[in-house]
Amino acid sequence: MFPVVLHDDKATQMSVVAYALAEVCRIAPEEAVRLMLLVHNEGKAEVACYTSADEAERVVAQMHFHGIDATVAVTQ
């Protein structure tokens, strides 16, 4: 599995993060807001998990396009 982690950067508006989560990860707006607040309050959070490394990297690239700091977490 390839988890996508968002990192709080204090620069990107929270509304942009929620919008990007809803659009890129194709989740409900309410869930996107919940995840955005988790990232904001915890400093980072796993927001999605994919079975393909390519899909996870595609999501990370789209988050970067929106100015959001995201990575694919290393799992064992």
N, C-alpha and C positions, 0 to 999 in steps of 0.2 A: 504494500500500500504506500501511497505517496501523499502525505498530508501537506496542505498549503497553510502556511502560518503568516498572519498579518502582524506587523509591528507598528506600534503607535509612534508617530513622528512629530506630534505637536504642531505641524504645519498644515497638513491636509485637513480640510473642513470635514467634520463628522458627517454632514449630509452627503458629501462626495463619496465617502467610504461606504455608507449605507446604500447609496445608489449603485455603486460599482459592485458591491456584494450581490445585490438583487439581480443585476443585469448579467454579470460575468458568471456567477455561480448558479444562477437561475433558481433563486430561493425567494420565498415570500417576503414582501417588504418588512413585515413585523419581525421575522427571523433575522433579516439583514440588520435591522436596528438593534436587536438584542446582541448580535455578534459584534457590531461596531462598538457598542457600549462595553462589551467584555474586553475588546482590544484596548479601548481607551482607559479603562479602569485597571487592567492587569498589565498593560504594557505590550502584550502580545497575546495571540490566541490562535488556535487551530480553527480554521473556518470552513474547511472542506477537505475531503480525502478522495483520492482517485486511484484506480487500479493501474493506470498507465502513467509512466514518468512523463511522456510527451504531453498528455492532457494536463497534468499538474504544472508543467513548465509553461504551457499555453496560458493557463489561468494566471500564473505569476507574471508573465509578460503583459497580459491585459491589465492587471493591477498596476504594474509599473507605468503603463500608458496613461492611467488615471492619476499618476503621481503618488501611488500608495506603495509603501515598503512591504514587500512580500517575498517569502522564500519557500522552497520545498524542504520540509524537515527531513533529516536523516533518520531512518528507522532501521531496526535490526530484525 
